[in-house]
Amino acid sequence: MRRRYPLRCYVAGTVTARVGDEMSGPALVLVGLALAGSSVEASTLLAGITVSAAVGGPVLGALLDRAARPGRLLAGALALYATGLAAVLAGLGRLPFAVVLLVAVVTGLFGPALSGGWTARLPDVVPGDRLPRANALDAMTFGAAGLAGPTLAGVTAEAAGAPTAVVVSVALVLLALPTAWLLPAPPGRARGPRPGSVLGDLVAGTRVLIGRPALARATLASVVCCAAQGMLTACVPLLGERDLGGSGRGAVLLSCAAASALVATAVLARAPRSPAPDTLVWAGALVQAAALALAAWGQPVVLVAAMLMAGLGEGPQLVALFAVRHREAPEHLRAQVFTTGASLKITGFAAGAAVAGPTAAWSLPGALVLAAGTAALAAVVFFAVPSAGTGPSGRTGPA
């Protein structure tokens, strides 16, 4: 008999792990500024821990799809991610920066476990008729984490120093291990090894991502949007110094965006009729583009308003992206679709952060205008991929 795994346990685990994850990015930027003394090196450190997700995500997803108890594999990935964060902190100021950057890159291989790895398991926790509401609730955990994580990073850095902020983020990721370990196995999954190879699964998953137009266009648009978000995150400490009186206070700006994203997601979850997920993907990109352009003005009040506006685009876009993935992904490749999509987004974020560091050092408003243009490009590339309706089989529900 299948053991019951309450949705509240899933939510508790995802919130804890994702708060730690959302805290780790700003904390690493702050500790990089404090110990390395350079905005370029700080943004490079953030890029390093995210760029390798492009490799780690697909492999992790393929392994999760094949595992008899995927929760245990997910817990192991969380443990390795937390260990890597601790190693980066221990190495800064003691080892050459190139060595620390290499550790960050290796750590980033496990980053998709905190996003796509969890979300891919949601259909194992709730029945299909409850999945849409649970999907919105899962997206809200990203909003809650985005609200709490940067704020906690900034407050902790101000009160106890930037290294302590990294330590707290590590502790939060580790606290989520039990709920990941106990995730239920998919019903009917064979206990023996699955036919075929991991490489074959990787090829099949790639074909799904590329061959289903609705999935391809949503994935591509979300990746480009994440590049814009990476640019913004790299600019946030400098915005704090310029407009709010301290780099640590700048992290609170990300919480403004997360707060409005959380509210928008909650409203969307309760709406009896909402726009089609595909529409929300490109519309969310345009809202974020307008918000980033507004942030370039530099006035503190306008900056806060712009961050709130950015969240109104991010929250519904994330819910829509999850809905498209659940709708389009075959069950036996679902984890790979989610982790590959997450890894591509993380890599886009890394590329944006890497570009924004030197650009912001030259011109902070220029970096924000570049981020606005990148978000607008996401809507353009969405329509560059031909549409094929709701999917290859005309489905509107989870595969």
Sequence and secondary structure as in RCSB ss.txt:
>XXXX:A:sequence
MRRRYPLRCYVAGTVTARVGDEMSGPALVLVGLALAGSSVEASTLLAGITVSAAVGGPVLGALLDRAARPGRLLA
GALALYATGLAAVLAGLGRLPFAVVLLVAVVTGLFGPALSGGWTARLPDVVPGDRLPRANALDAMTFGAAGLAGP
TLAGVTAEAAGAPTAVVVSVALVLLALPTAWLLPAPPGRARGPRPGSVLGDLVAGTRVLIGRPALARATLASVVC
CAAQGMLTACVPLLGERDLGGSGRGAVLLSCAAASALVATAVLARAPRSPAPDTLVWAGALVQAAALALAAWGQP
VVLVAAMLMAGLGEGPQLVALFAVRHREAPEHLRAQVFTTGASLKITGFAAGAAVAGPTAAWSLPGALVLAAGTA
ALAAVVFFAVPSAGTGPSGRTGPA
>XXXX:A:secstr
      HHHHHHHHHHHHHHHHHHHHHHHHHHHHHT  HHHHHHHHHHHHHTHHHHHHHHHHHHHH SSHHHHHH
HHHHHHHHHHHHHHHHTTTS HHHHHHHHHHHHTTGGGGTHHHHTTHHHHS GGGHHHHHHHHHHHHHHHHHHHH
HHHHHHHHHH HHHHHHHHHHHHHHTHHHHHT    TT  SS  SS HHHHHHHHHHHHHHSHHHHHHHHHHHHH
HHHHHHHHHHHHHHIIIIISSHHHHHHHHHHHHHHHHHHHHHHHH SS   HHHHHHHHHHHHHHHHHHHTT  H
HHHHHHHHHHHHHHHHHHHHHHHHHHHHS GGGHHHHHHHHHHHHHHHHHHHHHHHHHHHHH HHHHHHHHHHHH
HHHHHHHHHS   TT TT   S  
